[in-house]
Amino acid sequence: MIARSSKLRVRMASHALPLLLRLLQYVWALPNTLIGLLLVVLALLTRGGAQVIDGVVEGYGGLVGWALRRHPLIRGGVAAMTLGHVVVGIDRDRLARTRIHERVHVAQYGRWGPFFLPAYGASSLLCVVRKKDPYMDNVFEMEAYAVERERKARLT
């Protein structure tokens, strides 16, 4: 009986570890997530929508969709943007199309936490200094596009 009980405790502890790590990632990225949640509220207040998919809050449309279409730093705007464990997009369709890419950014926030935005900005600035594209040559975007290509290739 004792041996069975200790095996059960070990098994329960091994299941708790991934949950604890995921919780820590949420807390680590919380400052950025809060900014994203404010954007989701803004989308909802301006006729947009929201959904939760795989533990990530997604907001779309409304004033947020309008602003993403006119992103001041990227010509032509952006389809979606990640802030912590929140992804905001122009509309539901674009969120679905960019989900693989944006989930890579969610994972990056899990690693970098509150340092993600400064690191992302520093990578873009370094690209400008090196006369490269501050978006496409940004190390965080390069990782996201590489993962996206790999996963899409596996699906075909």
C-alpha positions, -999 to +999 in steps of 0.1 A: +000+000+000+028+024+008+047+017-024+015+022-044+009+055-027+044+068-033+041+059-070+009+079-072+026+109-056+055+107-080+031+105-110+010+134-097+042+155-092+054+148-128+020+160-141+022+191-119+056+202-132+044+212-167+015+230-152+038+249-128+061+258-157+032+271-178+019+291-149+054+306-144+055+316-181+022+333-178+034+353-147+068+361-164+050+375-195+023+392-175+034+429-180+031+424-217+000+403-215-018+431-195-011+455-224-025+429-248-056+425-226-062+462-227-062+460-265-087+431-264-110+452-242-107+481-267-115+457-296-146+444-277-157+480-269-155+489-306-175+461-321-146+436-323-145+402-308-124+379-286-117+342-281-094+319-262-076+292-281-050+269-265-046+292-235-040+323-256-065+352-256-072+365-292-088+398-298-098+411-332-115+438-352-129+471-340-105+499-334-076+474-329-081+459-364-082+494-378-049+503-361-032+471-371-040+479-408-023+512-404+007+501-382+031+531-382+063+511-384+053+485-411+042+496-445+009+480-453+001+472-417+002+439-399-023+410-398-017+402-361+005+411-332+015+393-300+017+408-265+025+381-239-002+355-240-025+377-261-027+380-299-046+408-315-055+407-352-073+425-379-101+398-380-107+362-370-096+349-404-062+366-402-058+353-366-063+318-379-039+323-408-012+337-386-017+313-356+014+292-360+036+323-364+021+342-335+023+311-312+061+312-317+060+348-304+039+336-274+066+310-267+093+337-270+074+359-245+075+328-222+113+328-224+120+365-224+091+378-203+093+415-197+125+417-217+109+406-249+098+440-262+132+457-255+150+427-271+128+428-301+134+465-305+171+460-301+172+433-328+153+456-352+176+485-344+206+463-350+191+454-384+187+491-393+224+498-383+234+469-405+212+481-434+189+451-432+151+449-429+141+456-393+112+432-395+122+403-418+158+402-405+148+405-368+159+373-350+125+369-334+107+371-367+133+348-384+125+321-358+088+326-361+089+323-399+112+293-398+089+274-374+059+284-395+076+271-427+086+238-410+051+232-395+033+240-428+057+217-447+049+189-423+012+194-429+015+191-467 
